[in-house]
Amino acid sequence: MPFSSFGLHPDLLRGVKEMGFTRPTPIQQDAIPPAMEGRDVLACAMTGSGKTAAFVLPILHRLMPKRRGVTRALIVTPTRELAAQIEEHLNQMAMHTPMSGAAVFGGVGMGPQEHAFRTGVDVIVATPGRLLDHFRFPYAKLEGLEILVLDEADRMLDMGFLPDIRRVLKHLPPRRQTLFFAATMPPPIVTLTRELLRRPAMINLERKAAPAVGITQAVYPVAQDVKSSLLLELIKRGEMKSALVFTRTKHRANRLADFLSRHRVNCERIHGNRSQAQRTAAMEGFKSGRFRILVATDIAARGIDVEALSHVINFDVPAVPEDYIHRVGRTARAELTGDAFTFVSPEEEGDLSAIERVVGKRLPRVVLPDFDYSRRGSEKLEVPLAERIAAIRARKTEDRARAKAKAERRGQVPAAQGQRPGAQPPSHARPGQHGRPWQGQRPMQRRPGGR
């Protein structure tokens, strides 16, 4: 079934062809026709399934004949990386059309984003928090909105964005087409769909969550303090062209990236404590091949689209099985193949069992030949809570001591003048007091013969 069978505008088909899309994926086959008809859509769609085109193409097709100069479509998504990725794909698909799009997310200046609102770009792709920031100003009015997309709605729930989503909805016209995409349908998301959608086309709701076809999954049983050495050994053996490595926390991501850098591995990190400029530079460097390894927390699990990514490494086992699905979905995209390795320590076996129940099979265990599993790494990725608390208390004690010493130095009174060093004359002092004139004023002199 070719894309031309949907009846899309010829200029859109040109963009699709130049992007290398040959035939639609299952989610595109099911979602594009009802979306083009103007119907609401409720779809379960996993990472790597091609869902971005499933909602972007119908939006562009429906809006092309419309009057321009007003924003007609809004796509709301949980992370900055995913917003930037959707905007990039939108611009590629719309390359041969007059349609325009803009990304609105935090961590960067609001000025260019304000300009997008004022000029009325056709499609805005936004994260909830930054969108609400703009809604505080009169220029951010979307009275002409015709289409709303909620992408990765379950992830927005996980990140605590559901209240923000409800606040966003209050700023939008009630009469509109709504396209709702999520990987899972927990009860709060089901409730939200019932509030938003009118007789939607229901797509893949009965499908069981599973990694994309083409992913080779394997488990490496390994002690927690040997994980860093095992990863380094896999990298050194040259089997990984590029790898996205997921850690449980931001601190572990930092320490693992530092460890790899010290061993001359070109790597970078991406997580919530990094500035937007740092995150963008890391993503661009990874996509271009300048960085072979990108260490990330789950903030990146649904926002990275790297062509031909060879490996995903679960350095830490995710506590939620759905996060595993989305992590490993970063490889084997667009019907390619890829490997997903999971490092499992004894204390993580319970989380692994939950993942295996969800994917419906036992994942194969692998032992790396000629690797010394008895070695103990010197790198401590996770500082125990008691040590972290002690370090914080020690820093606070040092800060208080420095502040006290500084206050005592300021309180010392020089014997000659009876005031603090560097102090200025009081505001009521006249020139010449304190034994010197005011700055910039010459000393008073007696005129010849004067009294």
N, C-alpha and C positions, 0 to 999 in steps of 0.2 A: 504494500500500500504506500504510494508516494505522497509527499506533502501536497502535491498539486491536487490531490483528490479532495482536500478540504475546501477548495474554492477560495484560498487565500489570495490577496492582492498580488499581482505579478512582481511588484517591487519587493515585497516581503519574501517571496520565493527566491529571488535573486540573493538576498541577504542570507537566507537559510542555506542555500547551496554553497555560497562562499565560506560559510562557517564549517562546511564539511559534513552537514547533516544529510544523510542519504535516505533514510526512511524513519518514520516516527516511532518512538518507543510506545509501549503499551499505555502508559499514563497519558501520553499525548494523543494517541488514537481515541481514548475514551473521553478526555476532558475538552479537547479543542472544539468538536462539533457543538455540544450544548453551550459552551461559553460563547461561541460565535453567534449563536441564536439569541443571546441575551439572557439565558437562564442562569440562576444561581447554581454553584457547583460545590459539592462537599466531597473531598477526595483524600484518601490515605495514600501518601506518596513518600517513598523512602529517598534518602540521599542517594544521588547518582542515577535516579530514575528518569531524569529529563523533565522534571516538573516545571522548571523556570520557563522553558519554551511553551509548556502547556497552558500557562496563563498570559505570557507576554505576547505571543502571536495573536490570540484572539483580541487582546486589548488594542494592539496596533491596527489590526484589520478593522475593528469597529470604529475606531476614532479617526481614521484617515480622512473620511469625507466630512468630518465635523469642522465647525468654525474654530480656528486656532486663536491663541492668545489667552486661553483660560485653561487651568489644570482640570483634566477630565478623569484622570485615574490616579489612585493612590495605592501603593504596595507597601504594606507594613511588615517588617521582618525583625528578628530579635537582635542581630549583631551587626556591627559596622562592616565587618568583612563580607557578610552575606549581602548587605545593602549595596556595597561597592561591586560585588560580583554580579548581582542582578542588573545594576545600571550598565555595567560593561556589556553584558549579553544583550540587553535591550538596545544599546547603541549599535551593536553589530548587526542585529536583525533589522534595525531601522535604517541601515546605512544608505539605502537608495530611496528613502522616503523623506518627507519634510518633518517627520516626527522628532520630538526632543524629549529628553529625560534628565533628571537630576537626582543625586543622592543627598539625603539629609540625615546626618548622624552626628554624634558628639565627638569631642576630642579635636575638633577643628573650628575655625572661625565661622560665625553665623552670617557674615556679610554676603558671600557668594550664594548661600542658601536663601537668604532674604531676597536676593535678586531673582532667584528662580521662582519664588512665590509671586513677586511683583510682575514679572514678565509673563507668567502663566505657562511654564513648560507643560507639555502634554501629560507627562507621567512623572510623579514624584515617588521615589523609593526611600522609605524613612524607617528609622528606629523609633519606638514609642516615646522615649524620654526626650529626645531632641525635638520631635514633632510637637510635644506639649510645650516645650520652651518657645517655639515659634507661635503657637496658638495664643500666647499671652499678648501678642501685638496685632493691631488691626489689619496689617497687610496680609496676614496668613489666613485668608478666608477661602474656603473651598465650596462656595455655593454652587459652582458648576460641575461638581464631581458626579460622575456617572458610574464609575466602576471602582470597587474596593476589593483588594486582595489581602487576605491575612495568610502569610506564608510562615511555615514552621510554628503554627499556633501552639502546639504542645510544648515546644521549647520555650516560647514566651511565658507559658504557664510555669515551667520549671524555674525560669529566671525571675519570677515574681512580677511579671509585666501585666498580668491580667487586670489589676485595677487601672493601670495606665491605659490599657486597651479600651476599657469602658469609658474612661475620660475622653479618649480620642474620639470615640463614636458620637459623643455629645456635640462635637464640632462639625459633624458631617450631615449632609442632607439625608433624610430617612429613605427617600425613594432612589434606589440605586441597585445595580447588579453587584452581588457579592460572591467572590470566589474564595473558598476556604480550604487550605491545604494543611495537613498535619500528618506526622508519621504514626502517631498513636492517638487514641480517643479516650483519654481519662474522663471521669464524670464531669469535672468543671468545663472541659472543652465541649462535651456533648450538650451541656446546658447552654453554653454560649452559641453553639450552632443553631439550637432551637429558637433562640432569641433573634438571630440575625437573618436566617435563611428562609426563603419562601419557596416551597416545593422544589428543592434542589435536585439536580442530577447527582445520584449517589454512586461513587466510584471507588472500588477496591476496599470497601469498608469491612468486608469479611476476610480480607487477606491477612494471613499471619505474617508477623514481622520476621524478616529474614535478610541476611546479607545479599548483596547483588550477586548474580551469576558471574563467575569468572574470578572470584576471590578464593585463593588457596589459604586456608586457615590452619594454624598450628600453634601449639602451646609449648613453651619452654619452661619446665619446672626448674626453679633456681632460688637460692636463698636471697633474701632482701638485699644484703650487703654485697652480693656478687653480681647484681643486675648491671651495674655500670660497666664492669669488666666484660661481661657477656656481650653487651651492646657494642662496646669498643671492638671486641674480637670479630663480631659479625661485620662491622664496618670495614675493618682492616682486611678481611678476606675478600673484599671487593664484590660481594654479591648484591649489594644495594646501590643502585644508581642514584636513587633519591628516596628519602624516608621521612615520614612525618611521625614523630615520637610523642606519644601522649603520656603526661604525668598527672598525678592526682592533685597536686597543689602548685601554686605559683612559685613557692620557695623551692620545691623539688625541681621545677623546670629551670629556674635560675642556676641551681647548683649542678644539675646535669649538663646544662649548656657550658658552664664554666669548666667542668671536668673534660668534656669533649674538646673544647678549645685548647686546653692545656696539652692535649695529646694530638694537636695539629689536625683536628677535624674541622672543616669549614661548616660552621653551624650558626644558627641564630635562634632566638626564642620569641614566643608570642603568647601573651596572657593579659589579663585585665589590668595589671599594674603598669603596663607599658603605655607610653603615650601613643596617640594616633599616628604621629610621624614615625615612631619606632616600629609600630605594627605594620604600617604600609611598607616601610623599607624592608622589613623582614620578609613580607609576602612577596614583594617584587624580586628580592634577591633569591628567594627560594624558587620562584617560578622561572627565573632566568637561568638557574643553574649555578649561580655564584655561591649559594649555600647548598651543600649536599644534604644537610640534616636540618630540619625545623622542629624544635622542641616546643610543645604546645600543651595548654590545658584545654578543657572541653569547650572553651569559648570559640575555638577554631573548628570544632568537629563538623559544624554545619555551614562554615563560611569559606572553605578552601576548595578551589576548583583548579587542580593542577593537571595538565595534560600528561598522560602516561606516567603517573606517580607509581613507582614500582613497589614500594613497601609502606605499610602502616605498622608501627610498633606500639603495642600497648605496654609501655614500661610499667605501668600500674594497672591492675585489673579494675575496670569501672564498677562502681557499686550498683549501677542501674543497667540492666541488660540492654535497654533501648540505646543507651549511650555507646555500648559496644557496637551495635548495628551501625550507628552513625559514624563512629570513628573509622571502622573498617571500610565503610562506604566511600571513604575518600580515595581509595584505589579501585581499580577495575571499573572505571567510569566509562560510559559510552561504549559498552560492550568490549572493552579491553580486558586484560588480565592483570592480576596483581597479587601480592602476598600480604597476609595479615598475621603477624606473630604476636603472641601474648606472653609476657613474662609473668609467671605465677609463683609466688612464694607460698610456703605452707599455710600462712595465716590468711591467704587470699583464696584458698580452695573453695570456700563457701560461695563467694561471689562468682567464681568460675562455674560452679554447679548451676547457679541460677541462670547464667548465660546459656549454658548447654541445654537447659530445659526450654528456653525460649527458642533457640535455633533448631531444636529438635534432634540433636545428635551429640555424641561425645566427640570433642575435638581431638585430633591426634596429638600425642605427646612426642616431642623431639628432643634428642640429646645432641649437642654439637660435638662432633668428633675432635679428639685431641685438645679439648679445652679443660683446664683444671678447675673443676667446680668447687674444690676445697679451698681455693684462695679466698682471702678476705680483703675486700677493697678498703683502701684508706679513706675513701670519699664518704663522708657522712651527709647523705642527702636530706635526712629528716632529723632535726635537732629535737630531742625529747622535750616535752612541755615544761618539765621542771627546770631544765637548763635554759630554755627560752625565758621563763619567768625570772630566773636568777640573773640572766644577762640584762633584762630590762630594768630590774631593780638596781643593778650595779651602775648602769648608765644614768639612772635618775639620781643615785647618790652622788656620782661624779658631777652631774649638772648642778645639783644643789651646792656642792662644795665650791665649784667655780663661781657660782652666783654670789655665794657668801663672801668669798675672797675679793671678788670685784666690788661688792658693796663696801667692804672694809677699806679697800684702797680709795674709793671715792670719798669715804668719810674722814680720811686723814686731813688735819688742818695744818698747813705750813705755819711755822712759828713767826716768820717775818711779816706776813700779811694777815693772818687770822682768817683765811678763807681757803676754799678748795682750789687745788691747782687748776689753772685755766679758767676760773670763774670770771664772769664779766661784771662790771659795775652794775648795781641795781638801777632800775629804770629812772629813779628820781635823782640820781647823782648828777652833780653839775660838772662841767668840764674842769679838769684839773684835780678833782678828788682822786683818792687812792694813789696819789703820787705820780700820775701820768695823765696826759690829755686823752680825750677820746680819739679813736682811730680816725685818721684823715684830717685832724684839726691841729693847727700849729699852736705851740704854747703861747700864752699871753705874755706880752712884753710891755715894759714901761716906755712911754714916749719921753724923749729928752725934756727934762724940766717938769715933768708931771709929778703928781703926788703919788 
